[in-house]
Amino acid sequence: MKFLSFPKRLLTSLWKLLKGQGAFIVFMYVLGLVVTYALVPDKRGYHAYSLAPVELFFDVTLLALLLGLLPARIGCWLKRICYTIAYLLAIVDVYCFVKFSSTITPTMLLLVGETDGREASEFLSSYLTSDVLFTRLGWVVLVLMVHAAWYFVWRYRAKIKYWISARFPSMVYNLKKATCMKPVASLIVAIAWIVCGCFSWHNKEAMVRLLSYDNIGDVEHELTEKHCAVLYQPVYQLVFSIYANELTAKQITKLTANINKIEVDSCSYRSPNIVLIIGESYNRHHAGMYGYPLNTTPRQARRAKTGELTPFTDVVAPWNLTSFVFKHLFSLYAVGDKGEWCDYPLFPEVFRKAGYHVTFLTNQFLPQAKEAVYDFSGGFFLNNPQLSHAQFDTRNTQLYRYDDKLVEEYDKLKNEDKQHNLIIFHLKGQHVDYHTRFPKKQAKFTADDYHRPELGDKELRVLSAYDNAVLYNDSIVDQIIRRFENQNAIVIYVPDHGEECYEGNVHFYGRMHSTEITARLAREEFDIPFWIWCSRKYRATHPDVYRAIRAARNKRYMTDALAHTLLYLGGIKTPYYRPQLDILSKQYNENRPRILKHTTDYDKLNVKK
């Protein structure tokens, strides 16, 4: 039986190790579970990470074993540090969730870094009130109190043990007798730890992969994958937030270095008022103006019939992710150029240096604590104080439920004394959830408007909500146009990307983010509407520009080159302008490959028009 002696000694040693870390394992495991379930929104369809109990056991036990292998004094201090970090992060995370419906995010971390002592004091006095103890935060506080009570018991364990043995000697005997179960208990824990490790290993691999990229765009794209990492604990969220901020800091450094290098030779102010409307999640094939059977764009269609609005028929987005598109739209970088998008100037900087008054009104990219990583990735270069000052003279400071309020905000902020203006509207458009993107009283389409027997009732409701959002967007862009009808102005409309909405045989809405871009996927997620409107006065004073617009409406185009067309419309002479990327230029290269996501040539997919 000698061959059994070594495993028995090993299991006994493991038991001693676990016994010394028993309290750490129990309380950190309980705290982790409490936080996991406390952060689940009290809404239908939301649930906690299903493998949280399993993965948490693996994590906590592994950390406990590592602490147990260290010298006692070092292990003791590190354990106290772990306790402090775990409880502080749990309190902060759950508190933020209770008060702001947000866990720790990169934007939250950024906002904390920008907060001074006075602002922090005002925040604490306003939000840190006793009533939060009766929310889910109370669960964390309860665990902390039980832990403190246990520590008191452990500290005076000798006296307590003496008191128990004097009154209940049989209990002490039974406890001593149970020590023969040490090897069995150790074996059970070891097997459980291995099994839990196997179940959670894929998430650990995903975490390592998530934290291995060298730019924030790739990080965001990773998070669109089906089996992306689940950052189910505050410590993981904090690590990710620090990492994301470090990645963006590198690109911010490059962008800020370009500010003082911008060259503008001259500016003729060809277009006194340039308005750029950036929409959201707009599938061209759901626009009535482009042949969709439902009349989702009646106002734009009327303007197109008069010739004042020119729809372009073959325009695609370079990406199907907002943040990637924004970087391509705002940077003078174009797909195929050397380096990264952040190696090039941002077009609003050039306009501002040329003497244009630049206004930016966004209903999405304002820094908020609960901002998702997608918005953080898309807006960090717009919200950085130094870059924002270099790009914009006027900005809004509030987000709205519906886009009409953003248009009203422009009425408050506009400066009629300025002769040369670049005005950028960034709408919520048709961003999911579609039913929240339009006032219910303005809904027109219902499930009864579709002859789609292959779709269920719920799918038809989603489809009608999307088309109602398209219709509402039509009213918004029309409101914007009406504000410039009596001015010498040109308005350009471009959404960031397309959107899936139950087209073909696909029972899906949103975006698939598939690695393989098929012709069907390119049609739904990359085909976008694009049009240019010219006021009566603009058409009269710029007949050459208007003719160029009409001549270009059927040319192939990808919106990563839009900044160069804007420079032309502004009459800005700068070394960054490239006429071969300007669709209104006679030198425009229509045969430039339109590479989607830097991988797939759109024009080789035979996309159905």
ZIGIDA-V352438 format. One record per run of one state. SS is the DSSP state (h for helix, s for strand, l for the rest). FROM is the first residue (numbers start at 0). TO is the last residue. If there is no record, write none. Layout:
SS,FROM,TO ; SS,FROM,TO
This chain:
l,0,1 ; h,2,19 ; l,20,20 ; h,21,37 ; l,38,50 ; h,51,68 ; l,69,70 ; h,71,99 ; l,100,104 ; h,105,112 ; l,113,115 ; h,116,126 ; l,127,128 ; h,129,133 ; l,134,135 ; h,136,154 ; l,155,155 ; h,156,166 ; l,167,167 ; h,168,209 ; l,210,214 ; h,215,222 ; l,223,232 ; h,233,258 ; l,259,264 ; s,265,266 ; l,267,271 ; s,272,278 ; l,279,282 ; h,283,285 ; l,286,286 ; h,287,289 ; l,290,296 ; h,297,305 ; l,306,307 ; s,308,311 ; l,312,313 ; s,314,315 ; l,316,320 ; h,321,329 ; s,330,330 ; l,331,339 ; h,340,342 ; l,343,344 ; s,345,345 ; h,346,353 ; l,354,355 ; s,356,361 ; l,362,371 ; h,372,382 ; l,383,383 ; h,384,390 ; l,391,392 ; s,393,394 ; l,395,402 ; h,403,412 ; l,413,419 ; s,420,425 ; l,426,432 ; h,433,435 ; l,436,438 ; h,439,441 ; l,442,445 ; h,446,448 ; l,449,455 ; h,456,481 ; l,482,487 ; s,488,494 ; l,495,498 ; s,499,500 ; l,501,507 ; s,508,509 ; l,510,517 ; h,518,524 ; l,525,525 ; s,526,526 ; l,527,528 ; s,529,533 ; l,534,534 ; h,535,540 ; l,541,541 ; h,542,551 ; l,552,555 ; s,556,557 ; h,558,569 ; l,570,570 ; s,571,572 ; l,573,577 ; h,578,580 ; l,581,593 ; s,594,595 ; l,596,598 ; s,599,600 ; h,601,603 ; l,604,608
